[in-house]
Amino acid sequence: MLLMVPQRVRIKNRVLACANVIIRKGATVREVADIMGVPKSTVFVDMTQRLPIMNKDLFQQVRKVMEYNKGVRHIRGGDSTRELFAKRVQGDEE
């Protein structure tokens, strides 16, 4: 028999699960969205609006990871571009 879980309980569980993934893996919002199967905007709203109301201590930990990820995203973007061009060069040489 399938038990119906109220929507607010599902949301609360999702928020806590997303927060734990961010803290444990240092994951980005995009990575968490892929793992949880929800849009990036949902993860962002969950972490910035819902989590502070639910658990301020957990929010502080998540905020530190999110601020770090925001601070290094330009580096990740450069790495991705470098890898893309390296693959293209290898493809041209073959």
C-alpha positions as protocol buffer text, in pm:
chain_id: "A"
residue {
  index: 1
  type: MET
  ca { x: 0 y: 0 z: 0 }
}
residue {
  index: 2
  type: LEU
  ca { x: 137 y: 340 z: -102 }
}
residue {
  index: 3
  type: LEU
  ca { x: 124 y: 603 z: 169 }
}
residue {
  index: 4
  type: MET
  ca { x: 62 y: 961 z: 63 }
}
residue {
  index: 5
  type: VAL
  ca { x: 313 y: 1200 z: 214 }
}
residue {
  index: 6
  type: PRO
  ca { x: 199 y: 1561 z: 252 }
}
residue {
  index: 7
  type: GLN
  ca { x: 366 y: 1803 z: 12 }
}
residue {
  index: 8
  type: ARG
  ca { x: 526 y: 2011 z: 289 }
}
residue {
  index: 9
  type: VAL
  ca { x: 691 y: 1696 z: 428 }
}
residue {
  index: 10
  type: ARG
  ca { x: 828 y: 1609 z: 83 }
}
residue {
  index: 11
  type: ILE
  ca { x: 960 y: 1964 z: 44 }
}
residue {
  index: 12
  type: LYS
  ca { x: 1122 y: 1957 z: 388 }
}
residue {
  index: 13
  type: ASN
  ca { x: 1288 y: 1624 z: 311 }
}
residue {
  index: 14
  type: ARG
  ca { x: 1410 y: 1754 z: -26 }
}
residue {
  index: 15
  type: VAL
  ca { x: 1555 y: 2069 z: 131 }
}
residue {
  index: 16
  type: LEU
  ca { x: 1744 y: 1871 z: 394 }
}
residue {
  index: 17
  type: ALA
  ca { x: 1866 y: 1615 z: 138 }
}
residue {
  index: 18
  type: CYS
  ca { x: 1993 y: 1891 z: -93 }
}
residue {
  index: 19
  type: ALA
  ca { x: 2170 y: 2063 z: 196 }
}
residue {
  index: 20
  type: ASN
  ca { x: 2341 y: 1740 z: 295 }
}
residue {
  index: 21
  type: VAL
  ca { x: 2463 y: 1679 z: -61 }
}
residue {
  index: 22
  type: ILE
  ca { x: 2605 y: 2031 z: -79 }
}
residue {
  index: 23
  type: ILE
  ca { x: 2784 y: 1998 z: 253 }
}
residue {
  index: 24
  type: ARG
  ca { x: 2916 y: 1644 z: 212 }
}
residue {
  index: 25
  type: LYS
  ca { x: 3026 y: 1668 z: -152 }
}
residue {
  index: 26
  type: GLY
  ca { x: 3085 y: 2041 z: -186 }
}
residue {
  index: 27
  type: ALA
  ca { x: 2845 y: 2013 z: -478 }
}
residue {
  index: 28
  type: THR
  ca { x: 2727 y: 2303 z: -689 }
}
residue {
  index: 29
  type: VAL
  ca { x: 2360 y: 2391 z: -729 }
}
residue {
  index: 30
  type: ARG
  ca { x: 2370 y: 2238 z: -1078 }
}
residue {
  index: 31
  type: GLU
  ca { x: 2519 y: 1911 z: -949 }
}
residue {
  index: 32
  type: VAL
  ca { x: 2260 y: 1889 z: -672 }
}
residue {
  index: 33
  type: ALA
  ca { x: 1980 y: 1957 z: -919 }
}
residue {
  index: 34
  type: ASP
  ca { x: 2101 y: 1671 z: -1139 }
}
residue {
  index: 35
  type: ILE
  ca { x: 2133 y: 1435 z: -842 }
}
residue {
  index: 36
  type: MET
  ca { x: 1792 y: 1521 z: -698 }
}
residue {
  index: 37
  type: GLY
  ca { x: 1613 y: 1544 z: -1032 }
}
residue {
  index: 38
  type: VAL
  ca { x: 1480 y: 1896 z: -975 }
}
residue {
  index: 39
  type: PRO
  ca { x: 1544 y: 2229 z: -1151 }
}
residue {
  index: 40
  type: LYS
  ca { x: 1839 y: 2446 z: -1044 }
}
residue {
  index: 41
  type: SER
  ca { x: 1601 y: 2724 z: -947 }
}
residue {
  index: 42
  type: THR
  ca { x: 1424 y: 2488 z: -705 }
}
residue {
  index: 43
  type: VAL
  ca { x: 1753 y: 2397 z: -537 }
}
residue {
  index: 44
  type: PHE
  ca { x: 1851 y: 2763 z: -515 }
}
residue {
  index: 45
  type: VAL
  ca { x: 1517 y: 2865 z: -362 }
}
residue {
  index: 46
  type: ASP
  ca { x: 1531 y: 2570 z: -122 }
}
residue {
  index: 47
  type: MET
  ca { x: 1880 y: 2664 z: -4 }
}
residue {
  index: 48
  type: THR
  ca { x: 1837 y: 3042 z: 15 }
}
residue {
  index: 49
  type: GLN
  ca { x: 1476 y: 3080 z: 130 }
}
residue {
  index: 50
  type: ARG
  ca { x: 1349 y: 2759 z: 287 }
}
residue {
  index: 51
  type: LEU
  ca { x: 1659 y: 2626 z: 462 }
}
residue {
  index: 52
  type: PRO
  ca { x: 1727 y: 2940 z: 673 }
}
residue {
  index: 53
  type: ILE
  ca { x: 1378 y: 2909 z: 819 }
}
residue {
  index: 54
  type: MET
  ca { x: 1413 y: 2536 z: 884 }
}
residue {
  index: 55
  type: ASN
  ca { x: 1770 y: 2511 z: 1016 }
}
residue {
  index: 56
  type: LYS
  ca { x: 1992 y: 2818 z: 1056 }
}
residue {
  index: 57
  type: ASP
  ca { x: 2305 y: 2618 z: 1147 }
}
residue {
  index: 58
  type: LEU
  ca { x: 2275 y: 2396 z: 842 }
}
residue {
  index: 59
  type: PHE
  ca { x: 2209 y: 2704 z: 628 }
}
residue {
  index: 60
  type: GLN
  ca { x: 2533 y: 2864 z: 747 }
}
residue {
  index: 61
  type: GLN
  ca { x: 2728 y: 2556 z: 637 }
}
residue {
  index: 62
  type: VAL
  ca { x: 2553 y: 2544 z: 300 }
}
residue {
  index: 63
  type: ARG
  ca { x: 2606 y: 2916 z: 248 }
}
residue {
  index: 64
  type: LYS
  ca { x: 2983 y: 2877 z: 296 }
}
residue {
  index: 65
  type: VAL
  ca { x: 2998 y: 2605 z: 30 }
}
residue {
  index: 66
  type: MET
  ca { x: 2777 y: 2801 z: -208 }
}
residue {
  index: 67
  type: GLU
  ca { x: 2988 y: 3115 z: -164 }
}
residue {
  index: 68
  type: TYR
  ca { x: 3306 y: 2914 z: -229 }
}
residue {
  index: 69
  type: ASN
  ca { x: 3151 y: 2760 z: -542 }
}
residue {
  index: 70
  type: LYS
  ca { x: 3046 y: 3104 z: -663 }
}
residue {
  index: 71
  type: GLY
  ca { x: 3397 y: 3234 z: -604 }
}
residue {
  index: 72
  type: VAL
  ca { x: 3563 y: 2964 z: -814 }
}
residue {
  index: 73
  type: ARG
  ca { x: 3308 y: 2930 z: -1094 }
}
residue {
  index: 74
  type: HIS
  ca { x: 3513 y: 3148 z: -1329 }
}
residue {
  index: 75
  type: ILE
  ca { x: 3801 y: 2904 z: -1283 }
}
residue {
  index: 76
  type: ARG
  ca { x: 3577 y: 2604 z: -1356 }
}
residue {
  index: 77
  type: GLY
  ca { x: 3451 y: 2779 z: -1668 }
}
residue {
  index: 78
  type: GLY
  ca { x: 3807 y: 2832 z: -1786 }
}
residue {
  index: 79
  type: ASP
  ca { x: 3892 y: 2469 z: -1721 }
}
residue {
  index: 80
  type: SER
  ca { x: 3589 y: 2355 z: -1920 }
}
residue {
  index: 81
  type: THR
  ca { x: 3683 y: 2577 z: -2214 }
}
residue {
  index: 82
  type: ARG
  ca { x: 4042 y: 2452 z: -2205 }
}
residue {
  index: 83
  type: GLU
  ca { x: 3926 y: 2090 z: -2207 }
}
residue {
  index: 84
  type: LEU
  ca { x: 3687 y: 2159 z: -2495 }
}
residue {
  index: 85
  type: PHE
  ca { x: 3958 y: 2312 z: -2712 }
}
residue {
  index: 86
  type: ALA
  ca { x: 4203 y: 2034 z: -2621 }
}
residue {
  index: 87
  type: LYS
  ca { x: 3950 y: 1777 z: -2744 }
}
residue {
  index: 88
  type: ARG
  ca { x: 3896 y: 1973 z: -3065 }
}
residue {
  index: 89
  type: VAL
  ca { x: 4271 y: 1991 z: -3130 }
}
residue {
  index: 90
  type: GLN
  ca { x: 4306 y: 1617 z: -3072 }
}
residue {
  index: 91
  type: GLY
  ca { x: 4019 y: 1556 z: -3314 }
}
residue {
  index: 92
  type: ASP
  ca { x: 4185 y: 1771 z: -3581 }
}
residue {
  index: 93
  type: GLU
  ca { x: 4518 y: 1586 z: -3546 }
}
residue {
  index: 94
  type: GLU
  ca { x: 4362 y: 1244 z: -3603 }
}
